[in-house]
Amino acid sequence: MPGTATSEVEVTNISRHGFWLLLEDEELFLPFEEFPWFKGAPVEAILEVERQAPEHLYWPILDVDLSVRSIRHPDLYPLKARC
């Protein structure tokens, strides 16, 4: 159907500081400082995101799983991978 959204999640912009994710009607920013798995990743790998459940996102090329809650409240999840 024309004009129908085809994705529940979409990367809308990538900058040197992080990227913006549109999740339904909410836009979230993922700074590379808080989400180091994405820093230096190819654009294609960041753009390829799946919403596997209402509160679960997955980047298959990077094999990164994140809860939406951890994106909204990164301060509640202080452990980060060392890249």
C-alpha positions as CSV (number, residue, x, y, z in Angstrom):
1,M,0.0,0.0,0.0
2,P,1.6,3.3,-1.0
3,G,2.5,5.6,1.9
4,T,2.6,2.8,4.4
5,A,5.6,2.5,6.7
6,T,7.6,-0.6,5.8
7,S,9.8,-0.6,8.9
8,E,9.2,-0.1,12.5
9,V,12.8,0.9,13.0
10,E,15.0,3.0,10.8
11,V,18.4,4.8,11.1
12,T,17.7,8.4,10.0
13,N,21.1,10.0,10.3
14,I,24.7,9.1,11.1
15,S,27.3,11.7,12.3
16,R,30.8,11.4,13.7
17,H,29.3,11.4,17.2
18,G,26.6,8.8,16.8
19,F,23.4,8.0,15.0
20,W,19.7,8.7,15.2
21,L,17.2,5.8,15.2
22,L,13.5,6.3,14.4
23,L,11.5,3.8,16.5
24,E,7.8,4.2,15.5
25,D,7.2,7.9,16.4
26,E,10.2,8.3,18.7
27,E,13.7,9.4,17.6
28,L,16.6,8.1,19.7
29,F,20.2,9.2,19.6
30,L,22.9,6.5,20.1
31,P,26.2,8.3,20.8
32,F,29.3,6.2,19.9
33,E,30.7,7.1,23.4
34,E,27.9,5.1,25.0
35,F,27.5,2.5,22.3
36,P,31.1,1.8,21.1
37,W,30.1,-1.3,19.1
38,F,29.0,1.0,16.3
39,K,32.0,3.3,16.2
40,G,34.0,2.7,13.0
41,A,31.4,0.3,11.7
42,P,30.5,0.5,8.0
43,V,27.4,2.6,7.3
44,E,25.7,-0.5,5.8
45,A,26.2,-2.4,9.1
46,I,24.6,0.4,11.1
47,L,21.7,0.8,8.7
48,E,20.9,-2.9,8.8
49,V,18.8,-3.0,12.0
50,E,15.9,-5.4,12.9
51,R,13.2,-5.0,15.5
52,Q,12.9,-8.5,16.8
53,A,10.5,-7.7,19.6
54,P,8.9,-4.4,20.8
55,E,11.8,-3.8,23.2
56,H,14.6,-5.6,21.3
57,L,16.8,-4.4,18.4
58,Y,19.4,-6.4,16.5
59,W,22.1,-5.4,14.1
60,P,22.9,-8.7,12.3
61,I,26.0,-7.6,10.5
62,L,27.6,-6.5,13.7
63,D,25.9,-9.2,15.9
64,V,24.8,-6.5,18.4
65,D,21.6,-6.9,20.5
66,L,20.2,-4.0,22.4
67,S,17.2,-3.4,24.5
68,V,15.3,-0.2,23.7
69,R,15.4,0.6,27.4
70,S,19.3,0.6,27.3
71,I,19.1,3.1,24.5
72,R,16.6,5.3,26.3
73,H,18.5,5.1,29.6
74,P,22.2,4.2,29.0
75,D,23.0,5.5,32.5
76,L,21.2,2.4,33.9
77,Y,23.5,0.1,31.9
78,P,27.1,1.3,32.6
79,L,29.0,-1.7,31.3
80,K,30.4,-1.2,27.8
81,A,32.4,-3.3,25.5
82,R,36.0,-2.4,25.0
83,C,36.7,-1.7,21.4
